[in-house]
Amino acid sequence: VGLFNTLYHPLGATLDFEALGLHGAVPARDLWRHRDLGDIDTRRVFQVPAHGVILLELGVPAKS
């Protein structure tokens, strides 16, 4: 999932799982920073720098 900011100032971009058709917690990894973010679910706000990108790899939801 990519979060893009085309503005001249930082932006709080919300990743909304329902809008993506995802349900439940999934493991996430920041691909630019090479950092695991742990499990995320429902909604999460990411701070995207001016003219920047947050690129996330989302894993498979945990089975209940």
MMTF fields as JSON, N, C-alpha, C and O atoms, coordinates in Angstrom:
{
  "mmtfVersion": "1.0.0",
  "mmtfProducer": "UNKNOWN",
  "numBonds": 255,
  "numAtoms": 256,
  "numGroups": 64,
  "numChains": 1,
  "numModels": 1,
  "chainsPerModel": [1],
  "groupsPerChain": [64],
  "chainIdList": ["A"],
  "bondAtomList": [4, 2, 8, 6, 12, 10, 16, 14, 20, 18, 24, 22, 28, 26, 32, 30, 36, 34, 40, 38, 44, 42, 48, 46, 52, 50, 56, 54, 60, 58, 64, 62, 68, 66, 72, 70, 76, 74, 80, 78, 84, 82, 88, 86, 92, 90, 96, 94, 100, 98, 104, 102, 108, 106, 112, 110, 116, 114, 120, 118, 124, 122, 128, 126, 132, 130, 136, 134, 140, 138, 144, 142, 148, 146, 152, 150, 156, 154, 160, 158, 164, 162, 168, 166, 172, 170, 176, 174, 180, 178, 184, 182, 188, 186, 192, 190, 196, 194, 200, 198, 204, 202, 208, 206, 212, 210, 216, 214, 220, 218, 224, 222, 228, 226, 232, 230, 236, 234, 240, 238, 244, 242, 248, 246, 252, 250],
  "bondOrderList": [1, 1, 1, 1, 1, 1, 1, 1, 1, 1, 1, 1, 1, 1, 1, 1, 1, 1, 1, 1, 1, 1, 1, 1, 1, 1, 1, 1, 1, 1, 1, 1, 1, 1, 1, 1, 1, 1, 1, 1, 1, 1, 1, 1, 1, 1, 1, 1, 1, 1, 1, 1, 1, 1, 1, 1, 1, 1, 1, 1, 1, 1, 1],
  "groupList": [{"groupName": "VAL", "atomNameList": ["N", "CA", "C", "O"], "elementList": ["N", "C", "C", "O"], "formalChargeList": [0, 0, 0, 0], "bondAtomList": [1, 0, 2, 1, 3, 2], "bondOrderList": [1, 1, 2], "singleLetterCode": "V", "chemCompType": "L-PEPTIDE LINKING"}, {"groupName": "GLY", "atomNameList": ["N", "CA", "C", "O"], "elementList": ["N", "C", "C", "O"], "formalChargeList": [0, 0, 0, 0], "bondAtomList": [1, 0, 2, 1, 3, 2], "bondOrderList": [1, 1, 2], "singleLetterCode": "G", "chemCompType": "PEPTIDE LINKING"}, {"groupName": "LEU", "atomNameList": ["N", "CA", "C", "O"], "elementList": ["N", "C", "C", "O"], "formalChargeList": [0, 0, 0, 0], "bondAtomList": [1, 0, 2, 1, 3, 2], "bondOrderList": [1, 1, 2], "singleLetterCode": "L", "chemCompType": "L-PEPTIDE LINKING"}, {"groupName": "PHE", "atomNameList": ["N", "CA", "C", "O"], "elementList": ["N", "C", "C", "O"], "formalChargeList": [0, 0, 0, 0], "bondAtomList": [1, 0, 2, 1, 3, 2], "bondOrderList": [1, 1, 2], "singleLetterCode": "F", "chemCompType": "L-PEPTIDE LINKING"}, {"groupName": "ASN", "atomNameList": ["N", "CA", "C", "O"], "elementList": ["N", "C", "C", "O"], "formalChargeList": [0, 0, 0, 0], "bondAtomList": [1, 0, 2, 1, 3, 2], "bondOrderList": [1, 1, 2], "singleLetterCode": "N", "chemCompType": "L-PEPTIDE LINKING"}, {"groupName": "THR", "atomNameList": ["N", "CA", "C", "O"], "elementList": ["N", "C", "C", "O"], "formalChargeList": [0, 0, 0, 0], "bondAtomList": [1, 0, 2, 1, 3, 2], "bondOrderList": [1, 1, 2], "singleLetterCode": "T", "chemCompType": "L-PEPTIDE LINKING"}, {"groupName": "TYR", "atomNameList": ["N", "CA", "C", "O"], "elementList": ["N", "C", "C", "O"], "formalChargeList": [0, 0, 0, 0], "bondAtomList": [1, 0, 2, 1, 3, 2], "bondOrderList": [1, 1, 2], "singleLetterCode": "Y", "chemCompType": "L-PEPTIDE LINKING"}, {"groupName": "HIS", "atomNameList": ["N", "CA", "C", "O"], "elementList": ["N", "C", "C", "O"], "formalChargeList": [0, 0, 0, 0], "bondAtomList": [1, 0, 2, 1, 3, 2], "bondOrderList": [1, 1, 2], "singleLetterCode": "H", "chemCompType": "L-PEPTIDE LINKING"}, {"groupName": "PRO", "atomNameList": ["N", "CA", "C", "O"], "elementList": ["N", "C", "C", "O"], "formalChargeList": [0, 0, 0, 0], "bondAtomList": [1, 0, 2, 1, 3, 2], "bondOrderList": [1, 1, 2], "singleLetterCode": "P", "chemCompType": "L-PEPTIDE LINKING"}, {"groupName": "ALA", "atomNameList": ["N", "CA", "C", "O"], "elementList": ["N", "C", "C", "O"], "formalChargeList": [0, 0, 0, 0], "bondAtomList": [1, 0, 2, 1, 3, 2], "bondOrderList": [1, 1, 2], "singleLetterCode": "A", "chemCompType": "L-PEPTIDE LINKING"}, {"groupName": "ASP", "atomNameList": ["N", "CA", "C", "O"], "elementList": ["N", "C", "C", "O"], "formalChargeList": [0, 0, 0, 0], "bondAtomList": [1, 0, 2, 1, 3, 2], "bondOrderList": [1, 1, 2], "singleLetterCode": "D", "chemCompType": "L-PEPTIDE LINKING"}, {"groupName": "GLU", "atomNameList": ["N", "CA", "C", "O"], "elementList": ["N", "C", "C", "O"], "formalChargeList": [0, 0, 0, 0], "bondAtomList": [1, 0, 2, 1, 3, 2], "bondOrderList": [1, 1, 2], "singleLetterCode": "E", "chemCompType": "L-PEPTIDE LINKING"}, {"groupName": "ARG", "atomNameList": ["N", "CA", "C", "O"], "elementList": ["N", "C", "C", "O"], "formalChargeList": [0, 0, 0, 0], "bondAtomList": [1, 0, 2, 1, 3, 2], "bondOrderList": [1, 1, 2], "singleLetterCode": "R", "chemCompType": "L-PEPTIDE LINKING"}, {"groupName": "TRP", "atomNameList": ["N", "CA", "C", "O"], "elementList": ["N", "C", "C", "O"], "formalChargeList": [0, 0, 0, 0], "bondAtomList": [1, 0, 2, 1, 3, 2], "bondOrderList": [1, 1, 2], "singleLetterCode": "W", "chemCompType": "L-PEPTIDE LINKING"}, {"groupName": "ILE", "atomNameList": ["N", "CA", "C", "O"], "elementList": ["N", "C", "C", "O"], "formalChargeList": [0, 0, 0, 0], "bondAtomList": [1, 0, 2, 1, 3, 2], "bondOrderList": [1, 1, 2], "singleLetterCode": "I", "chemCompType": "L-PEPTIDE LINKING"}, {"groupName": "GLN", "atomNameList": ["N", "CA", "C", "O"], "elementList": ["N", "C", "C", "O"], "formalChargeList": [0, 0, 0, 0], "bondAtomList": [1, 0, 2, 1, 3, 2], "bondOrderList": [1, 1, 2], "singleLetterCode": "Q", "chemCompType": "L-PEPTIDE LINKING"}, {"groupName": "LYS", "atomNameList": ["N", "CA", "C", "O"], "elementList": ["N", "C", "C", "O"], "formalChargeList": [0, 0, 0, 0], "bondAtomList": [1, 0, 2, 1, 3, 2], "bondOrderList": [1, 1, 2], "singleLetterCode": "K", "chemCompType": "L-PEPTIDE LINKING"}, {"groupName": "SER", "atomNameList": ["N", "CA", "C", "O"], "elementList": ["N", "C", "C", "O"], "formalChargeList": [0, 0, 0, 0], "bondAtomList": [1, 0, 2, 1, 3, 2], "bondOrderList": [1, 1, 2], "singleLetterCode": "S", "chemCompType": "L-PEPTIDE LINKING"}],
  "groupTypeList": [0, 1, 2, 3, 4, 5, 2, 6, 7, 8, 2, 1, 9, 5, 2, 10, 3, 11, 9, 2, 1, 2, 7, 1, 9, 0, 8, 9, 12, 10, 2, 13, 12, 7, 12, 10, 2, 1, 10, 14, 10, 5, 12, 12, 0, 3, 15, 0, 8, 9, 7, 1, 0, 14, 2, 2, 11, 2, 1, 0, 8, 9, 16, 17],
  "groupIdList": [1, 2, 3, 4, 5, 6, 7, 8, 9, 10, 11, 12, 13, 14, 15, 16, 17, 18, 19, 20, 21, 22, 23, 24, 25, 26, 27, 28, 29, 30, 31, 32, 33, 34, 35, 36, 37, 38, 39, 40, 41, 42, 43, 44, 45, 46, 47, 48, 49, 50, 51, 52, 53, 54, 55, 56, 57, 58, 59, 60, 61, 62, 63, 64],
  "secStructList": [7, 3, 3, 3, 7, 7, 1, 1, 1, 7, 3, 3, 3, 3, 3, 3, 2, 2, 2, 2, 6, 7, 7, 1, 7, 3, 3, 3, 3, 3, 6, 6, 6, 6, 3, 3, 3, 3, 3, 3, 7, 1, 3, 3, 3, 3, 3, 3, 7, 6, 6, 7, 3, 3, 3, 3, 3, 3, 7, 7, 7, 7, 7, 7],
  "xCoordList": [0.852, 0.0, 0.9, 1.845, 0.612, 1.369, 0.518, -0.624, 1.073, 0.431, 1.274, 2.432, 0.702, 1.434, 0.977, -0.213, 1.939, 1.645, 2.182, 3.395, 1.296, 1.711, 1.692, 1.865, 1.482, 1.407, 2.791, 3.759, 2.869, 4.121, 4.351, 5.275, 3.523, 3.665, 3.364, 2.693, 3.851, 3.581, 2.076, 1.286, 1.708, 0.3, 0.087, 0.859, -0.957, -1.373, -2.325, -3.49, -1.849, -2.658, -3.202, -2.454, -4.495, -5.139, -5.256, -5.792, -4.748, -4.917, -6.168, -6.183, -7.206, -8.502, -8.688, -8.871, -8.639, -8.718, -10.039, -10.064, -11.138, -12.44, -12.485, -13.043, -11.903, -11.883, -11.084, -11.346, -10.101, -9.289, -9.898, -9.38, -10.995, -11.621, -10.914, -11.079, -10.125, -9.399, -10.138, -10.773, -10.042, -10.687, -9.722, -9.134, -9.56, -8.659, -7.262, -6.944, -6.434, -5.063, -4.173, -4.292, -3.289, -2.316, -0.939, -0.822, 0.104, 1.456, 1.8, 1.436, 2.508, 2.883, 4.382, 5.001, 4.952, 6.374, 6.546, 5.995, 7.32, 7.682, 8.831, 9.933, 8.568, 9.57, 10.707, 11.811, 10.485, 11.568, 12.519, 13.735, 11.965, 12.796, 13.269, 14.028, 12.828, 13.199, 12.888, 13.739, 11.631, 11.235, 9.871, 8.924, 9.767, 8.474, 7.684, 8.232, 6.388, 5.523, 4.604, 3.82, 4.689, 3.804, 2.457, 2.295, 1.493, 0.143, -0.613, -0.555, -1.321, -2.186, -3.568, -3.718, -4.57, -5.941, -6.81, -6.376, -7.964, -8.99, -8.45, -8.526, -7.919, -7.388, -6.073, -5.868, -5.189, -3.939, -3.495, -3.577, -3.024, -2.564, -1.048, -0.341, -0.558, 0.87, 1.235, 0.508, 2.352, 2.83, 3.683, 4.774, 3.171, 3.858, 4.512, 3.824, 5.835, 6.501, 6.038, 5.461, 6.297, 5.959, 6.565, 7.745, 5.756, 6.164, 6.788, 7.692, 6.309, 6.869, 5.915, 4.774, 6.433, 5.68, 5.941, 7.068, 4.91, 5.033, 4.636, 3.533, 5.516, 5.241, 5.224, 6.225, 4.066, 3.87, 3.613, 2.931, 4.173, 3.834, 2.934, 3.313, 1.746, 0.805, 0.779, 0.719, 0.823, 0.829, -0.583, -1.571, -0.64, -1.907, -2.519, -1.812, -3.847, -4.492, -4.319, -4.329, -4.161, -4.057, -5.388, -6.45, -5.325, -6.544, -7.099, -6.35, -8.42, -9.064, -9.263, -9.788],
  "yCoordList": [-1.162, 0.0, 1.227, 1.308, 2.175, 3.41, 4.59, 4.736, 5.427, 6.668, 7.812, 7.971, 8.603, 9.658, 11.031, 11.264, 11.937, 13.31, 14.229, 14.335, 14.885, 15.802, 17.255, 18.171, 17.465, 18.819, 19.33, 18.569, 20.614, 21.249, 21.214, 21.855, 20.477, 20.357, 18.918, 18.199, 18.481, 17.124, 16.877, 17.804, 15.611, 15.229, 14.013, 13.056, 14.038, 12.857, 12.064, 12.436, 10.97, 10.168, 8.949, 8.228, 8.733, 7.619, 6.413, 6.499, 5.296, 4.015, 3.382, 3.035, 3.229, 2.716, 1.297, 1.097, 0.323, -1.079, -1.434, -2.212, -0.881, -1.183, -0.731, -1.428, 0.427, 0.931, 0.009, -0.059, -0.706, -1.649, -3.048, -3.937, -3.243, -4.561, -5.536, -6.749, -5.013, -5.86, -5.905, -4.934, -7.05, -7.222, -7.958, -8.966, -7.456, -8.076, -7.5, -6.755, -7.857, -7.352, -8.036, -9.237, -7.26, -7.804, -7.254, -6.122, -8.051, -7.533, -6.527, -6.706, -5.465, -4.417, -4.159, -4.294, -3.785, -3.459, -2.201, -2.084, -1.259, -0.042, -0.422, -0.723, -0.406, -0.874, 0.112, -0.309, 1.406, 2.382, 2.341, 2.435, 2.201, 2.211, 0.819, 0.683, -0.212, -1.603, -1.905, -2.385, -1.608, -1.72, -2.367, -1.962, -3.376, -3.983, -3.047, -2.465, -2.906, -2.034, -2.813, -2.217, -4.135, -4.961, -5.099, -4.743, -5.616, -5.789, -4.467, -3.741, -4.165, -2.996, -3.437, -4.439, -2.676, -3.017, -1.763, -0.689, -1.878, -0.845, 0.425, 0.556, 1.345, 2.602, 2.941, 2.648, 3.565, 4.047, 5.268, 5.299, 6.274, 7.503, 7.46, 7.162, 7.761, 7.814, 9.242, 9.891, 9.734, 11.068, 10.977, 10.408, 11.544, 11.499, 12.863, 13.883, 12.901, 14.188, 14.881, 14.248, 16.18, 16.939, 16.259, 15.907, 16.082, 15.409, 14.038, 13.61, 13.355, 12.071, 10.913, 11.08, 9.726, 8.488, 7.581, 7.492, 6.918, 5.816, 4.567, 4.499, 3.594, 2.359, 1.208, 0.916, 0.56, -0.509, -1.843, -1.921, -2.873, -4.239, -4.799, -4.825, -5.247, -5.818, -7.32, -7.83, -8.033, -9.485, -10.051, -9.337, -11.325, -12.057, -11.893, -12.002, -11.629, -11.507, -12.782, -13.888, -12.609, -13.755, -14.491, -13.869, -15.818, -16.621, -16.596, -16.654, -16.508, -16.462, -17.85, -18.018],
  "zCoordList": [0.0, 0.0, 0.0, 0.785, -0.873, -0.921, -0.479, -0.914, 0.383, 0.809, 0.263, 0.649, -0.627, -1.322, -0.85, -0.635, -0.692, -0.316, -1.41, -1.591, -2.13, -3.192, -2.727, -3.531, -1.433, -0.881, -0.489, -0.45, -0.202, 0.206, 1.713, 2.215, 2.432, 3.88, 4.289, 3.549, 5.463, 5.937, 6.05, 6.225, 5.945, 5.941, 6.818, 6.753, 7.643, 8.386, 7.504, 7.369, 6.898, 5.98, 6.725, 7.386, 6.612, 7.303, 6.388, 5.283, 6.864, 6.174, 6.769, 7.95, 5.971, 6.422, 5.888, 4.688, 6.782, 6.377, 5.726, 4.773, 6.218, 5.62, 4.172, 3.325, 3.875, 2.496, 1.582, 0.381, 2.155, 1.377, 1.343, 0.667, 2.069, 2.12, 3.05, 2.919, 3.993, 4.941, 6.273, 6.684, 6.936, 8.233, 9.147, 8.756, 10.36, 11.318, 11.219, 10.292, 12.188, 12.262, 11.225, 10.983, 10.624, 9.671, 10.025, 10.495, 9.8, 10.015, 8.922, 7.76, 9.311, 8.359, 8.437, 9.492, 7.291, 7.224, 6.392, 5.297, 6.924, 6.191, 5.26, 5.717, 3.961, 2.996, 2.79, 2.445, 2.984, 2.823, 4.003, 3.835, 5.192, 6.408, 6.822, 7.782, 6.108, 6.43, 7.893, 8.642, 8.285, 9.683, 9.8, 9.126, 10.659, 10.953, 11.856, 12.792, 11.569, 12.35, 13.274, 14.013, 13.241, 14.054, 13.38, 12.213, 14.117, 13.585, 13.634, 14.627, 12.552, 12.522, 12.067, 11.368, 12.472, 12.089, 12.019, 12.437, 11.523, 11.338, 10.683, 9.461, 11.446, 10.905, 11.586, 12.764, 10.818, 11.398, 10.613, 9.385, 11.338, 10.702, 10.574, 11.536, 9.376, 9.097, 8.722, 7.97, 9.237, 8.902, 7.643, 7.658, 6.552, 5.265, 5.045, 5.074, 4.824, 4.621, 3.333, 2.449, 3.244, 2.04, 0.814, 0.806, -0.205, -1.449, -1.171, -1.888, -0.138, 0.264, 0.043, -0.388, 0.359, 0.184, 1.38, 1.866, 1.844, 2.797, 2.017, 1.474, 1.959, 1.231, 2.225, 2.879, 2.328, 3.3, 2.612, 1.59, 3.196, 2.783, 3.879, 5.05, 3.494, 4.439, 4.268, 3.15, 5.4, 5.369, 5.402, 5.229, 5.624, 5.673, 7.068, 8.07, 7.139, 8.449, 9.271, 8.733, 10.576, 11.479, 11.501, 11.494, 11.529, 11.605, 13.004, 13.979, 13.11, 14.439, 14.973, 16.073]
}
